[in-house]
Amino acid sequence: MTIRRWALAILCVCAGWLAVLAAVMVLSGAAPGAIVFFPAGDFAQRLPKDVAIVGAGTTWIAVRGAQPGLGRALYRAGGRLVLPAGLPGCLPLPAGP
């Protein structure tokens, strides 16, 4: 197998993993928080009242919330890619206040 095929295979696995995690956030509300990548400019103002921002960077915001349908609410608020956080195997949540 050539380097190009290995690179393509690794890229496909990574894209598939991200797609599965994004689908988990939409279909399940099991995660205690989420990492939102590339949020809209007014994302923080459009968050539901029971969702708290616990960390942020230049292209991401970490939120914590226990409401059912958290993923859908974050997409409605302007999140472009929402991944689960805080569960085993997921992205860790930053320490909150």
C-alpha positions as CSV (number, residue, x, y, z in Angstrom):
1,M,0.0,0.0,0.0
2,T,1.4,3.4,-1.0
3,I,1.8,6.4,1.3
4,R,-1.1,8.1,-0.6
5,R,-3.5,5.3,0.1
6,W,-2.5,5.2,3.8
7,A,-3.0,8.9,4.0
8,L,-6.4,8.6,2.4
9,A,-7.4,5.7,4.7
10,I,-6.4,7.7,7.8
11,L,-8.3,10.7,6.5
12,C,-11.4,8.6,5.9
13,V,-11.2,7.1,9.4
14,C,-10.9,10.5,11.0
15,A,-13.8,11.9,9.0
16,G,-15.9,8.9,9.9
17,W,-15.1,9.2,13.6
18,L,-16.1,12.9,13.5
19,A,-19.3,12.1,11.7
20,V,-20.2,9.4,14.3
21,L,-19.5,11.8,17.2
22,A,-21.6,14.6,15.6
23,A,-24.4,12.1,15.0
24,V,-24.3,11.0,18.6
25,M,-24.8,14.6,19.7
26,V,-27.8,15.0,17.5
27,L,-29.4,11.7,18.3
28,S,-28.5,11.3,22.0
29,G,-28.4,13.7,24.9
30,A,-26.1,11.5,27.0
31,A,-23.1,13.7,27.1
32,P,-22.8,16.2,30.0
33,G,-21.3,18.8,27.7
34,A,-20.1,19.6,24.3
35,I,-17.3,21.2,22.3
36,V,-18.7,23.5,19.6
37,F,-16.3,24.2,16.7
38,F,-16.7,27.3,14.5
39,P,-19.7,28.8,16.4
40,A,-21.7,31.7,14.9
41,G,-20.9,35.2,16.1
42,D,-24.0,35.4,18.3
43,F,-23.7,31.8,19.6
44,A,-23.3,32.8,23.3
45,Q,-26.4,35.0,23.2
46,R,-28.5,32.2,21.5
47,L,-27.6,29.5,24.1
48,P,-30.5,28.0,26.2
49,K,-30.7,29.4,29.7
50,D,-29.5,26.1,31.4
51,V,-26.3,25.8,29.3
52,A,-23.1,27.3,30.6
53,I,-19.9,28.2,28.7
54,V,-16.9,26.6,30.5
55,G,-14.1,27.3,28.1
56,A,-13.3,28.9,24.8
57,G,-10.7,29.3,22.2
58,T,-10.4,31.0,18.9
59,T,-12.4,28.4,17.0
60,W,-14.3,26.5,19.7
61,I,-16.5,26.9,22.8
62,A,-16.9,24.3,25.5
63,V,-20.4,24.2,27.1
64,R,-21.9,22.2,29.9
65,G,-25.6,21.4,30.2
66,A,-27.7,18.4,31.2
67,Q,-30.8,19.1,29.2
68,P,-32.2,16.5,26.8
69,G,-31.5,17.4,23.2
70,L,-28.4,19.4,24.0
71,G,-26.8,18.8,20.6
72,R,-29.9,20.0,18.7
73,A,-30.1,23.1,20.9
74,L,-26.4,23.9,20.2
75,Y,-26.9,23.5,16.4
76,R,-29.9,25.8,16.6
77,A,-27.9,28.3,18.5
78,G,-25.3,28.4,15.7
79,G,-22.8,25.7,16.2
80,R,-21.4,24.3,13.0
81,L,-19.8,21.2,14.4
82,V,-20.9,19.9,17.8
83,L,-19.0,17.0,19.5
84,P,-19.7,15.3,22.8
85,A,-17.5,16.0,25.8
86,G,-17.1,14.8,29.3
87,L,-17.8,11.1,28.7
88,P,-15.2,8.3,28.5
89,G,-13.7,8.4,25.0
90,C,-14.9,11.9,24.3
91,L,-13.1,15.2,24.5
92,P,-12.5,16.3,28.1
93,L,-14.4,19.3,29.4
94,P,-12.3,22.2,30.8
95,A,-12.6,22.7,34.5
96,G,-15.6,24.9,35.1
97,P,-16.2,27.6,37.7
